[in-house]
Amino acid sequence: MEVLSTAQGDAHCPLPRVVKTTQAAQPDRDLLLFMFGLTQGMRPQS
């Protein structure tokens, strides 16, 4: 294993300086229905 540089380890992945948090994350309704359908289909048939 070869270490190229340890001077700036986090230089390749900088954090965003301005993060827009004005819009709340809303899950897609189709995705929620799809996941609900998957959970309903996974029930054991008795």
C-alpha positions in Angstrom: 0.0 0.0 0.0 1.4 3.4 -1.0 0.4 6.6 0.7 0.7 9.5 -1.8 0.0 12.4 0.4 -1.2 13.0 4.0 -0.8 16.8 4.1 -4.4 17.5 2.9 -6.4 14.4 3.5 -9.8 16.1 3.3 -9.0 18.4 0.3 -10.5 15.9 -2.2 -13.9 16.0 -0.5 -14.7 19.5 0.7 -18.0 20.2 2.5 -20.4 22.6 0.8 -20.1 26.1 2.1 -23.7 27.0 1.6 -26.3 24.3 2.3 -29.8 25.2 1.2 -32.2 24.1 3.9 -35.2 26.3 2.9 -37.0 23.4 1.2 -37.9 20.5 3.5 -37.3 17.0 2.2 -40.6 15.5 1.1 -40.8 11.8 0.2 -42.4 11.0 -3.1 -46.0 9.8 -2.8 -45.4 7.1 -5.5 -42.4 5.8 -3.6 -44.4 5.6 -0.4 -47.1 3.7 -2.1 -44.6 1.4 -3.7 -42.9 0.6 -0.4 -46.3 0.1 1.3 -47.2 -2.4 -1.5 -44.0 -4.2 -0.9 -44.6 -4.6 2.8 -48.1 -5.8 2.2 -46.9 -8.4 -0.3 -44.3 -9.8 2.1 -46.8 -11.1 4.6 -46.8 -14.9 4.9 -49.9 -16.5 3.4 -51.9 -18.5 6.0 
